[in-house]
Amino acid sequence: MGFFKNIFGKKTEKVELTKQKLTEYIIDIDPNSNSFSTAFKDFYKNHFIDAYGLARREVNTYFFNAMTTEEKEIAKRLIRQNLKLRQAHLYRAAGMLQDKEALTILYDQFQKNTDLSWLLTIGQAIWKLNGDDLYPKLLRQLKDHTSDTMREAHFDQVTDLKNEESIEILFEYLTDKSGLVKSMTVSKLNYILAGQYEQKPKFDRDYFLSKRNDKEFKSELVEKLKNLTE
């Protein structure tokens, strides 16, 4: 069956499972091998050693594109064999890596969850893999959710669809009862228009509210959103 590796800093010990804090990951490679690129090692570090930066969206995820074809296949396997640990960053990775072999596990996890936050995370991965309409339906549920924290935490997912519905939801968020959601919406709409985040947004909330019924303006936003690479 071969040995799994347990990595603690620079020390390597042969054991059955690798432990990171309270999490036991199934790892069947030596991530310190010189055969792996810097991109793969960064992928491994951020997913199986310290995922804190990923959780805070502070990590440059260049490695998803920079890994070699062989490394991507290894990365897919590592993610897939640990998906049942129910960790958000692993679900996201399955979607980013376009691992269609993970769909069976993802659907199983989806069916076993009832919490909207988890459903949005797993549903996002499924949608990235096959475009399942379950994800847009979840985003509509998010818009009407009673919890401000829920809408704030998953706000960035609204623009995943990159279509008219994404823009319509953003315009509805301009009148959200959460001040943070309204602020993030103004920032996001300015970002879509400018193609980049600016220290001082050019347009304020009142400007966008005045454009609520402007179909031409909304069409422009849709086209700009489609061309954004976030």
N, C-alpha and C positions, 0 to 999 in steps of 0.2 A: 504493500500500500504506500510505501514511501513515508518520509518524515515530514512533519510540518515544522515551521520555524517559529520560535518565540523571540521577539526582538526587544531588547531593553537597552536603549541608547546604542552603544557601540558593541555591546556584548551579545553574542549569538549562542543560543542554547537549543538543542534538539528536544522538542517535546511534542505533544499532540495538538495543542492549540496555542494561539498567541493572545496574550492578555494586554489590554490597554485600559487602565483604570478598572472599571467593573465590567467591561465588555470583552467577550472572548470572540475573536475573529478566526475564521478558518483560513489559514494562509498556507499555500502549498508551493511557495517559491522562497528564494533568498533575495529579499528586496535590496540588499546591499551589494549584490553581484555587479561587477564591472560591466557586465553585458547589457545592463539597462541604461537607458539614456537619462539625462537630467530631468527631462519632461516626465518620464515614467516615475522616477524617484520622487518628484514633487507631487505627482498624482497619489502615489502610495502614502507619502507622509501626511498629506491633507485628508485622506480618507480613512487611514488605519492607524495613524500615530496621534495626530492632533487635528481634529475636525472643527476646532473652535472658530478658526478664521472663516471656514466655509459657512458655518452657521450664522456668522455675522456679515456674510457677503463681503468679506474683506480680501479674499484671495483672487488673484489673477488666474483664471482657469484655462490659461493658454494650453495646458498640457493635453486637454481633450483633443486638440487639433495637432499638437506637436509630436505626440507619440507615434512610433512606427506602427505599421499595420499589425505586425506580430505582437507588439506591446499592447495595442488596443484590444486584441483578442484575449490576452492574459488579464488585462484590466476588467474586461467584461466578465470573465470567469470569476475573478476575485469578488466583484460586486455581486454577481448572481448567487454565489454560494454563501453569501452573508446577508441577503435581503431579508431573510426571516427574523433577523435581529431587530427589525422595525426601527430603522434609523433614517431620518429624513434625508441626510446627505447621500446615503446609499441609493435611495429611491431616485433622487435627482440624477445621480451618476448613471443609472441604468438608462434613463431617458437621453442624457447627453451623449452616451456612448452608442446610442441606437442599437441596443441589444435586444432584438426581437425574441431571442430565446428566453428572456426574462419575463415575457408577457404572462405566461401561465402562473408564475409566482406572484406577479404584481396583481393580477386579477383575484387570485386567492386571498392576498392580503387586503385588497379592496373590499371584498365581500365580508371579511372578518372585522372590519372597522365600521364604526357608526359616527365617530367624532368628525365633524366637518373639516377640521384642520388637517387631520391625517388623510381624509378622503381627497382633499385638494392636493396634497403632496403626492400621493400615490397616483391620483387621477392625472396629474400633470405629466408624470412619467409615461403613463399609458398613452396619453394623447400625443406626446412627442413621438411615440413609436408607431401608432396606427391611426391617429386622428379621431379616436372614439368620441362621440358626442356627449359622453358622460361628463367630460371636463367642462365644456361650456355651460352645461346645466348646473354644475357645482358653482361656477363663477356667478351665475344668476342667484343662486342661494346665498352666496357670500354677500352680494349687494344688499340683500334684504335681512341679513343676520342682525339680531338684536345686540350682539356684542361689538362694541367699538374696537376692542383689542383684536378680535378676529379679523375685522376688515382692515385694520392697520397692519397686522402681521402678514397678511396675504395680499396686500395692495398691489405689489409689483406684478403679480400673476395676471392681473386684469389685461395687460397689454400683450400677453402671450398669443392671443388669437390673431392679432395684427389685422383686424377687419373692422367693419362698421360697428359691430357689437362692442368691441373694445372701446371705441371712441364714445359710443352712446353711454356706456357704463361710466366712463370718466366724467362726462357731462352731468350725469346724475350724482356723482360723488362731489360735485361742486357745491351741492346743497346738503351734504351729509351732516349729521348731527355731531360728528367728531371733528374737532378743529384740526387735528393732525391729518386726518384723511383729506380734508379740504386743502390744507397746505401742500400735501404731497401731490394732490391732483393738479394744482396750479403749476407746481414744479415739473410734473410729468408732461403736461400739455406744452409748456415752454420748451422742454427738452425735445419733444417730438417736432416742434416747429423749427427749432434752431439746429437740431441734429447733434446737440451736445448740451451737457449741463453747464449753466452759467452761474457765476457767483451771485449776480443780481438778475432775477428773471425780468425779461422785457415787458411781459404782459401780466396784469393782475387778475384776480378772480372776477371782478366786475366786467372786465373786457371779455372773458370767455363766456360769462353769463349772457352777455349781449349777443353772443354768436350761437345761442342754443338752437335757433331755428334757421340758421344759415347753412343750407345743404351744401353749397359750394365750398364753404370753409371746412365743413366736416369731411367732405370728399378729399380735400387737400391734406387734412390730417391723416386720413386713412392711407393715402399714397405715401406720405412721409413715414408713417409708422411701418409700413411694409418694407421700406428700404433701410430701416434702422437695424444695426447689429449690436445688440446689448450683451 
